Amino acid sequence: MIKIIDCGSQLTQNIARRIREQEVYTEIVPYHISLEKILEGNPEGLIISGGQFSVYDNKSPSVDKEIFEQDIPVFGICYGMQLITFLSGGKVKPTHKREYGKTKVRLEKSKLFDGIDKNEIITWMSHGDIVEEIPEGFEVIAKSELHPAAIQKNNLYAVQFHPEADHTEYGRQILNNFLKICNAKKDWPRRNLVDNLINQIREQVGDEGVIGAVSGGVDSTTLAMLMRKAIGDKFLSITINNGLLRKDEEKEVCNNLKNLGLNFTYVDASDRFLKKLKGIENPDEKRKIIGREFISVFEEQAKQLKNAKYLAQGTLYPDVIESIPIYGISSKIKRHHNVGALPDDMNLELIEPFRYMFKDEVRENFSKKLLPKEIALRHPFPGPGLAVRIDGEITPYKLKIVREADAIFIEELKRRGLYYKISQAFAGLPNSKFTGVMGDEGISEYEIKLRAVVTKDFMTADIYEFKWNDLKEISNRIINEVKGVNRTSYDTSTKPPATIEWM
């Protein structure tokens, strides 16, 4: 068993799933439990997660220093490295040159880097503090351009980067090397997750009815197929048009659900959603309004199904950790309409089978087995829809602009054979107009901002590097064909520090 001491990182569950992938049992425990509790069950190794804090902050997460004196390998990641340094007598300080996203790291010889045939690798970093002075007895085993990137002493190891992130080269190898250092038993075989979840759902639901929020996206459609297998006609899919869908999306979604043989009801509630959103500019308030209105519609529709007691959602773990602080210390990044924006007094109980899974886990273990490729590999689309891709107030004019621009963007990606190479792509609309010239006439029109990223788990993401000519031609077509637009730009920010969606 490996225990992960959670210091509030957004990536703690990512560490756990990487360990599970190696068939090693793992448990996540909060940083504030006792040393006795941490050592309970005789863990073979301990991992201290990252977190958004400085070790010098008031009430920043910490651990009992006696952890380092046990005969157990310890591995600190990001904040975990800074905490090990601080508690061991070293010095940590803020840096003016922060490291976010891709960072080159030079490696020295260490068991942690066994099997890596390169002296320099690309890592994924996300931190504002650095180790200025390593503790006595430690040695630096990796360096970035300016700072120590990994240290070790006996059975204590620490890295400033995130090996659990897909964008870190040899990240899985580094974690697996730590498991070897721990002599961790690989006795946690992967189970049949589909049958497992079906049995859990049947046990939870019993004879009650379940309605499901099915947007037509990968996660919710996978959920619908899973629910149908589990409880058959006791499950009713509800597809709501909230007025914030992409061009012709309601037709595409209804056709897909019909072809899959799902029992569903389509509700056009676009007028009521847009009416509620009129004049609202704050993105968090938009999400709350959309979340409340979704539940209101679901509760109305639940009357169609006998004994409807549950609401099933395709909520994923990234939605949860971006919405809800864990142990009161992790940061709320943004409120997701299906997590942090649900009303407290709703009459339906939640079923969220994928709540502690990442998108690629759901895709690999469920979507590809239950859905055809064109749905299983469809780009994600947020529940609040275009509300989080339009800055400021939502208006019919802005919706038309974004729908047309997004449709052209996606059409061009498919035509050029790029769609399945990109994990998520979309067009968005900033709330500013820019001066331009069309037909020798001065104009003031909107800019379309394009975003395309590559990722597996959607916890970290890199930009897709277009060929320059492709990007120019796509941009030119949008400007020529979408009325109200006189320029485009391409978002080149990674996650972190940005999120994939804007709001």
Secondary structure as GFF3:
##gff-version 3
##sequence-region A 1 503
A	DSSP	beta_strand	2	6	.	.	.	ID=ss1
A	DSSP	alpha_helix	12	21	.	.	.	ID=ss2
A	DSSP	beta_strand	26	30	.	.	.	ID=ss3
A	DSSP	alpha_helix	35	39	.	.	.	ID=ss4
A	DSSP	beta_strand	45	48	.	.	.	ID=ss5
A	DSSP	three_ten_helix	65	69	.	.	.	ID=ss6
A	DSSP	beta_strand	74	77	.	.	.	ID=ss7
A	DSSP	alpha_helix	79	87	.	.	.	ID=ss8
A	DSSP	beta_strand	91	107	.	.	.	ID=ss9
A	DSSP	three_ten_helix	111	113	.	.	.	ID=ss10
A	DSSP	beta_strand	120	133	.	.	.	ID=ss11
A	DSSP	beta_strand	139	143	.	.	.	ID=ss12
A	DSSP	beta_strand	148	153	.	.	.	ID=ss13
A	DSSP	beta_strand	156	159	.	.	.	ID=ss14
A	DSSP	alpha_helix	171	182	.	.	.	ID=ss15
A	DSSP	alpha_helix	193	205	.	.	.	ID=ss16
A	DSSP	beta_strand	209	213	.	.	.	ID=ss17
A	DSSP	alpha_helix	218	231	.	.	.	ID=ss18
A	DSSP	three_ten_helix	232	234	.	.	.	ID=ss19
A	DSSP	beta_strand	235	241	.	.	.	ID=ss20
A	DSSP	alpha_helix	249	259	.	.	.	ID=ss21
A	DSSP	beta_strand	264	268	.	.	.	ID=ss22
A	DSSP	alpha_helix	270	277	.	.	.	ID=ss23
A	DSSP	alpha_helix	283	301	.	.	.	ID=ss24
A	DSSP	three_ten_helix	302	304	.	.	.	ID=ss25
A	DSSP	beta_strand	308	312	.	.	.	ID=ss26
A	DSSP	alpha_helix	317	323	.	.	.	ID=ss27
A	DSSP	beta_strand	349	351	.	.	.	ID=ss28
A	DSSP	alpha_helix	359	362	.	.	.	ID=ss29
A	DSSP	pi_helix	363	367	.	.	.	ID=ss30
A	DSSP	alpha_helix	368	370	.	.	.	ID=ss31
A	DSSP	alpha_helix	373	376	.	.	.	ID=ss32
A	DSSP	three_ten_helix	385	388	.	.	.	ID=ss33
A	DSSP	alpha_helix	396	415	.	.	.	ID=ss34
A	DSSP	three_ten_helix	419	421	.	.	.	ID=ss35
A	DSSP	beta_strand	424	428	.	.	.	ID=ss36
A	DSSP	beta_strand	433	438	.	.	.	ID=ss37
A	DSSP	beta_strand	441	454	.	.	.	ID=ss38
A	DSSP	beta_strand	462	463	.	.	.	ID=ss39
A	DSSP	alpha_helix	468	481	.	.	.	ID=ss40
A	DSSP	beta_strand	485	490	.	.	.	ID=ss41
###
